[in-house]
C-alpha cells in the first residue's frame, strides 16, 4: 500500500503517552515517557504494510519538533530514533552532550546518566 505523507497527520495521544499516525485502520506510533524538562523516546512501531514508506521518520520529526517547541531534552532510547538523530544534525542539539557523544560514536549504552536521576 502506498502512503502519501503529505496527507498524513500525527496525533498526540497524551493519555496513552504516544504519538500516532492512523492509516487504513492501522496505527504507527512512537511511545514516550515525559519528565520535567525531558522526553524519553522509548519505541517506534509501523505496521508491516506501511514499513519503508516514511511513516517512522514523519513520527520522529514531529516528536523532535514537539520537543524543541516545548524546550525538552530528548533521551532517544528507541534505536530508530537514535539512528534518526545520528543522521540528522539539525536535531542533535536536543540530546545532552554526553548522550550525543555516545550516539555519534554508536556506543549507545543506555540507560543514560539522565535516567539515573529519575
C-alpha positions in Angstrom: 0.0 0.0 0.0 1.3 3.4 -1.0 1.1 6.2 1.6 1.0 9.9 0.7 2.9 11.5 3.6 1.6 15.0 2.7 -1.9 13.8 3.6 -0.9 12.1 6.9 -1.3 13.8 10.2 0.4 12.9 13.5 -1.8 13.0 16.6 -0.5 13.3 20.2 -2.3 10.9 22.4 -1.3 12.3 25.8 -3.3 9.8 27.8 -1.6 6.8 26.1 1.8 8.7 26.1 2.4 8.2 22.4 2.3 10.0 19.1 0.2 8.2 16.4 -0.5 8.1 12.7 -3.7 6.3 11.6 -3.7 4.8 8.1 -6.4 2.5 6.8 -7.4 1.5 10.4 -3.8 0.7 11.4 -1.6 2.7 13.8 2.0 3.7 13.5 3.2 5.0 16.9 6.1 6.4 18.9 5.8 5.8 22.7 7.4 8.1 25.3 7.8 9.0 28.9 7.7 12.6 30.0 9.6 14.1 32.9 10.2 17.7 33.8 12.5 19.2 31.1 12.8 16.0 29.1 11.1 13.4 27.0 12.3 9.8 26.8 11.5 8.2 23.4 11.1 4.5 24.0 9.7 2.7 20.9 8.7 3.4 17.3 6.4 0.9 15.5 5.0 0.9 12.0 2.5 -1.7 10.7 4.1 -4.1 8.2 2.1 -3.0 5.2 3.5 0.6 5.6 7.1 -0.2 6.5 9.7 1.7 4.4 7.3 4.5 3.4 8.5 7.2 5.7 5.9 6.9 8.5 8.5 6.4 11.2 10.5 9.3 10.0 7.4 11.5 10.0 6.6 10.5 13.5 10.2 11.1 14.7 10.4 14.5 13.0 7.1 15.5 14.6 8.1 14.4 18.1 11.5 16.1 17.8 9.9 19.3 16.7 7.4 19.0 19.6 10.4 18.6 22.0 12.1 21.7 20.5 8.9 23.8 20.8 8.4 22.6 24.4 12.1 23.1 25.4 12.5 19.4 26.2 15.8 17.5 26.3 15.4 14.3 24.3 16.6 10.9 25.5 16.5 8.6 22.5 16.2 5.0 23.9 14.5 3.8 20.7 17.1 2.5 18.2 15.2 4.1 15.3 15.1 7.5 17.0 18.8 7.2 17.9 19.7 6.4 14.3 17.5 9.2 13.0 19.2 11.8 15.3 22.6 10.5 14.3 21.7 11.1 10.6 20.0 14.5 11.1 22.4 17.0 12.8 19.6 19.6 12.9 18.1 17.7 15.9 21.3 16.8 17.7 21.1 19.9 20.0 18.1 18.3 21.6 20.2 15.5 23.1 22.5 16.1 26.1 26.2 16.3 25.2 27.0 13.1 27.0 24.3 11.2 25.2 25.1 12.8 21.9 28.7 11.6 22.2 27.5 8.0 22.8 25.1 8.3 19.9 27.6 9.6 17.4 30.2 7.0 18.4 27.4 4.4 18.1 28.1 3.4 21.7 24.5 3.7 22.8 24.8 2.3 26.3 21.5 3.4 27.7 20.2 3.8 30.3 22.0 7.1 30.2 23.0 9.2 33.1 19.8 11.2 33.0 17.7 8.1 33.7 19.6 7.6 36.9 18.2 10.8 38.2 14.6 9.8 37.7 
